[in-house]
């Protein structure tokens, strides 16, 4: 009897152990199934690791059909690894896709930024081109305006020159008429003839020829003295003027002697003008000797022209 009870107890223990093992196996299968189902239900990863999830399902099916203890342990290990691999693969692929998306967004942003930079660069280049064009047009306008202004100024200056020339010509003509009348009046009053006259840069120049003095002398001949008195009358009738008397000789003889002779002859003409009524303060005398010839001293005619006294009248 005791033996039967003992056998029954052992059998009950075996059955209980088997039931517990089966329950544990079913619990592991349910847990792995729920993990796999949760993976497939997650919208973030459900489209990834399809092959790995298929292998996990097959491993779960193999675990469910396994009966032997050793087979169940091996199948459970494989199923756990397959489910774990499916989870890792799904999340890794999802993460990779997200990385790829972020890379594309980054690339798109870089491309867009580059396009915007290029657009800004083109806009700036266009602005600078337009600015340069405007500046060039303004410079051309100013150049043309300056050219017009310069031409207008030239026209004005030409007109002014023309007017000034006309006025100068009229003034010169009026002065010449006035001088001619004054010369005529002087000749009538003094009863003599004025010396030969010309105009140059110095003013009005009267010239007493070399025959106004005896050779080597500084005393005026009668004819020259008459001309000097007539010249004095002309000076007194005309506007106030400064008078410079210059004596000149030819080159014959010593230079020092010629210089002294020219000075004495200039002094003689000056004294004659003063004696005829010209204020002494207005008359200066200077001897030039042979330093300012007007003709060739190599000929008698040339030397005769160089022997002269010039009375230079310059209006103040």
C-alpha positions as CSV (number, residue, x, y, z in Angstrom):
1,X,0.0,0.0,0.0
2,X,2.7,2.4,0.9
3,X,4.4,1.5,-2.3
4,X,1.3,2.5,-4.3
5,X,1.0,5.7,-2.4
6,X,4.6,6.5,-3.1
7,X,4.2,5.8,-6.8
8,X,1.1,7.9,-6.9
9,X,3.0,10.7,-5.2
10,X,5.9,10.5,-7.7
11,X,3.5,10.5,-10.6
12,X,1.6,13.5,-9.2
13,X,4.9,15.3,-8.8
14,X,5.9,14.5,-12.4
15,X,2.6,15.7,-13.7
16,X,2.8,18.9,-11.7
17,X,6.3,19.6,-12.9
18,X,5.3,19.0,-16.5
19,X,2.3,21.3,-16.1
20,X,4.5,24.0,-14.6
21,X,7.0,23.6,-17.4
22,X,4.3,23.8,-20.0
23,X,2.8,26.9,-18.3
24,X,6.2,28.5,-18.2
25,X,6.7,27.7,-21.8
26,X,3.3,29.1,-22.7
27,X,4.2,32.2,-20.7
28,X,7.5,32.7,-22.6
29,X,5.7,32.2,-25.9
30,X,3.0,34.8,-25.0
31,X,5.7,37.3,-23.9
32,X,7.7,36.9,-27.1
33,X,4.5,37.0,-29.2
34,X,3.4,40.2,-27.5
35,X,6.8,41.8,-28.0
36,X,6.6,40.8,-31.7
37,X,3.0,42.0,-32.0
38,X,3.9,45.3,-30.3
39,X,6.8,45.7,-32.7
40,X,4.5,45.2,-35.7
41,X,1.8,47.5,-34.2
42,X,4.3,50.4,-33.7
43,X,3.8,52.7,-36.6
44,X,7.3,54.1,-36.2
45,X,8.9,50.7,-36.9
46,X,6.2,48.5,-38.3
47,X,7.4,48.8,-41.9
48,X,11.0,47.8,-41.1
49,X,12.8,44.5,-40.6
50,X,10.2,42.5,-42.4
51,X,12.6,39.6,-42.9
52,X,13.7,39.6,-39.3
53,X,10.1,39.7,-38.1
54,X,9.3,36.7,-40.4
55,X,12.2,34.8,-38.9
56,X,11.0,35.6,-35.4
57,X,7.4,34.3,-36.3
58,X,8.9,31.2,-37.6
59,X,11.0,30.8,-34.4
60,X,7.9,31.3,-32.3
61,X,6.1,28.6,-34.3
62,X,9.0,26.2,-33.8
63,X,8.9,27.0,-30.1
64,X,5.2,26.3,-29.9
65,X,5.5,22.9,-31.7
66,X,8.5,21.8,-29.7
67,X,7.8,19.0,-27.2
68,X,11.0,17.6,-25.9
69,X,12.6,19.6,-23.2
70,X,15.9,20.0,-25.0
71,X,14.1,21.0,-28.2
72,X,12.0,23.5,-26.3
73,X,15.1,25.1,-24.7
74,X,16.9,25.4,-28.0
75,X,13.7,26.7,-29.7
76,X,13.1,29.2,-26.9
77,X,16.7,30.5,-27.2
78,X,16.3,30.9,-30.9
79,X,12.9,32.5,-30.6
80,X,14.2,35.0,-28.0
81,X,17.2,35.9,-30.2
82,X,15.0,36.2,-33.3
83,X,12.5,38.5,-31.5
84,X,15.4,40.6,-30.1
85,X,17.0,40.7,-33.5
86,X,13.7,41.8,-35.1
87,X,13.3,44.6,-32.5
88,X,16.9,45.8,-32.9
89,X,16.8,45.6,-36.7
90,X,13.4,47.4,-36.9
91,X,14.6,50.2,-34.6
92,X,18.0,50.4,-36.4
93,X,16.3,50.7,-39.8
94,X,13.9,53.2,-38.5
95,X,16.8,55.2,-37.0
96,X,18.7,54.9,-40.3
97,X,15.7,56.2,-42.2
98,X,15.4,59.1,-39.9
99,X,19.1,59.8,-40.3
100,X,18.7,59.6,-44.0
101,X,15.8,62.0,-43.8
102,X,17.7,64.4,-41.7
103,X,20.7,64.2,-44.1
104,X,18.3,65.0,-47.0
105,X,16.8,67.9,-45.1
106,X,20.3,69.1,-44.4
107,X,21.3,68.8,-48.0
108,X,18.1,70.5,-49.1
109,X,18.8,73.3,-46.6
110,X,22.4,73.6,-47.8
111,X,21.2,73.7,-51.4
112,X,18.6,76.3,-50.6
113,X,21.1,78.4,-48.7
114,X,23.5,78.1,-51.6
115,X,20.7,79.2,-54.0
116,X,19.8,82.1,-51.7
117,X,23.5,83.1,-51.5
118,X,23.7,82.9,-55.3
119,X,20.5,84.9,-55.6
120,X,21.8,87.5,-53.2
121,X,25.2,87.6,-55.1
122,X,23.4,88.0,-58.4
123,X,21.2,90.7,-56.9
124,X,24.2,92.5,-55.5
125,X,26.1,92.2,-58.8
126,X,23.1,93.6,-60.7
127,X,22.8,96.5,-58.2
128,X,26.5,97.3,-58.6
129,X,26.1,97.0,-62.4
130,X,23.2,99.4,-62.4
131,X,25.0,101.7,-60.0
132,X,28.1,101.7,-62.3
133,X,25.9,102.3,-65.3
134,X,24.2,105.2,-63.6
135,X,27.5,106.7,-62.5
136,X,28.8,106.3,-66.1
137,X,25.8,108.0,-67.5
138,X,26.1,110.8,-65.0
139,X,29.8,111.2,-65.8
140,X,28.9,111.3,-69.5
141,X,26.2,113.8,-68.8
142,X,28.6,116.0,-66.8
143,X,31.2,115.6,-69.5
144,X,28.8,116.7,-72.1
145,X,27.6,119.5,-69.9
146,X,31.1,120.6,-69.3
147,X,31.8,120.5,-73.0
148,X,28.7,122.6,-73.7
149,X,29.7,125.0,-70.9
150,X,33.3,125.1,-72.2
151,X,32.0,125.9,-75.7
152,X,29.6,128.5,-74.3
153,X,32.5,130.0,-72.3
154,X,34.7,130.0,-75.5
155,X,31.9,131.7,-77.4
156,X,31.5,134.3,-74.6
157,X,35.2,134.8,-74.4
158,X,35.4,135.1,-78.2
159,X,32.6,137.6,-78.1
160,X,34.3,139.5,-75.3
161,X,37.6,139.4,-77.2
162,X,35.8,140.7,-80.2
163,X,34.1,143.4,-78.3
164,X,37.3,144.3,-76.5
165,X,39.2,144.2,-79.7
166,X,36.6,146.5,-81.3
167,X,36.7,148.8,-78.3
168,X,40.5,148.8,-78.3
169,X,40.5,149.5,-82.0
170,X,38.0,152.3,-81.6
171,X,40.0,153.6,-78.6
172,X,43.3,153.4,-80.6
173,X,41.7,155.1,-83.5
174,X,40.3,157.8,-81.3
175,X,43.7,158.3,-79.6
176,X,45.4,158.4,-83.0
177,X,43.0,161.0,-84.3
178,X,43.5,163.0,-81.1
179,X,47.2,162.7,-81.4
180,X,47.1,163.7,-85.0
181,X,45.1,166.8,-84.2
182,X,47.4,167.6,-81.3
183,X,50.4,167.3,-83.7
184,X,48.8,169.5,-86.2
185,X,48.0,172.0,-83.5
186,X,51.5,171.9,-82.1
187,X,53.0,172.5,-85.6
188,X,50.7,175.4,-86.2
189,X,51.4,177.0,-82.8
190,X,55.2,176.4,-82.8
191,X,55.7,177.1,-86.5
192,X,57.9,174.0,-86.9
193,X,57.7,170.3,-87.8
194,X,57.6,167.4,-85.4
195,X,60.3,164.7,-85.7
196,X,59.4,161.4,-87.3
197,X,57.2,159.3,-85.1
198,X,56.1,155.7,-84.6
199,X,54.4,153.6,-82.0
200,X,55.8,150.5,-80.4
201,X,55.6,148.6,-77.1
202,X,57.2,151.6,-75.3
203,X,54.6,154.1,-76.5
204,X,54.8,157.0,-79.0
205,X,58.5,157.4,-80.2
206,X,59.8,160.5,-81.9
207,X,63.3,160.3,-83.5
208,X,65.8,163.0,-84.1
209,X,68.2,161.8,-86.8
210,X,72.0,162.0,-86.6
211,X,72.0,165.4,-88.4
212,X,70.4,167.0,-85.4
213,X,73.9,167.5,-84.0
214,X,77.2,168.4,-85.6
215,X,79.7,165.5,-85.7
216,X,81.0,164.7,-82.2
217,X,79.0,167.6,-80.7
218,X,76.0,167.8,-78.3
219,X,74.5,171.1,-79.5
220,X,71.2,170.9,-81.5
221,X,71.2,172.4,-84.9
222,X,68.7,175.1,-85.7
223,X,66.3,172.7,-87.5
224,X,66.5,170.1,-84.6
225,X,65.9,172.8,-82.0
226,X,62.8,173.9,-83.9
227,X,61.6,170.3,-84.0
228,X,62.2,170.0,-80.2
229,X,60.2,173.2,-79.5
230,X,57.3,171.9,-81.6
231,X,57.5,168.6,-79.7
232,X,57.3,170.5,-76.4
233,X,54.2,172.2,-77.6
234,X,52.7,168.8,-78.6
235,X,53.5,167.4,-75.1
236,X,51.9,170.4,-73.4
237,X,48.7,170.1,-75.5
238,X,48.3,166.4,-75.0
239,X,47.5,164.4,-71.8
240,X,50.0,164.3,-69.0
241,X,52.8,161.8,-70.0
242,X,56.2,160.6,-68.9
243,X,59.0,161.4,-71.3
244,X,62.3,159.4,-71.7
245,X,65.0,160.9,-73.9
246,X,67.5,158.3,-75.1
247,X,70.8,159.1,-76.9
248,X,72.3,156.6,-79.3
249,X,75.5,156.5,-81.4
250,X,77.1,154.3,-84.0
251,X,79.9,151.8,-83.1
252,X,82.8,153.9,-84.4
253,X,85.1,155.3,-81.8
254,X,85.6,154.2,-78.2
255,X,82.6,152.8,-76.4
256,X,83.2,155.0,-73.3
257,X,83.4,158.1,-75.5
258,X,80.2,157.1,-77.4
259,X,78.4,156.5,-74.1
260,X,79.3,160.0,-72.8
261,X,78.4,161.6,-76.1
262,X,75.0,159.9,-76.2
263,X,74.3,161.1,-72.7
264,X,75.2,164.7,-73.5
265,X,73.0,164.7,-76.5
266,X,70.1,163.2,-74.5
267,X,70.7,165.9,-71.8
268,X,70.6,168.6,-74.5
269,X,67.2,167.5,-75.9
270,X,65.9,167.2,-72.4
271,X,67.0,170.7,-71.5
272,X,65.5,172.1,-74.7
273,X,62.1,170.5,-73.9
274,X,62.2,171.9,-70.4
275,X,63.2,175.3,-71.7
276,X,60.1,175.1,-74.0
277,X,57.8,174.6,-71.1
278,X,57.7,170.8,-70.4
279,X,58.0,170.2,-66.6
280,X,61.5,168.9,-65.8
281,X,60.1,166.3,-63.4
282,X,58.4,164.5,-66.3
283,X,61.5,164.2,-68.5
284,X,64.4,161.8,-68.0
285,X,67.5,161.5,-70.1
286,X,69.7,158.4,-70.6
287,X,72.7,157.7,-72.9
288,X,72.8,154.3,-74.5
289,X,76.0,154.7,-76.6
290,X,76.2,152.0,-79.4
291,X,74.3,149.3,-77.4
292,X,71.0,149.5,-79.2
293,X,71.6,149.8,-82.9
294,X,68.6,149.8,-85.3
295,X,70.7,149.1,-88.4
296,X,74.0,147.7,-89.6
297,X,77.0,149.6,-88.4
298,X,79.1,148.2,-91.3
299,X,77.6,150.7,-93.7
300,X,77.5,154.5,-93.7
301,X,73.7,154.5,-94.1
302,X,73.3,152.1,-91.2
303,X,75.6,154.1,-89.0
304,X,73.6,157.2,-89.9
305,X,70.4,155.5,-88.7
306,X,72.1,154.4,-85.5
307,X,73.1,158.0,-84.6
308,X,69.9,159.2,-83.2
309,X,68.0,160.6,-80.2
310,X,64.6,158.9,-79.4
311,X,62.0,160.8,-77.3
312,X,59.7,158.1,-75.9
313,X,56.3,159.3,-74.6
314,X,54.4,156.9,-72.5
315,X,50.9,157.8,-71.1
316,X,50.5,157.2,-67.4
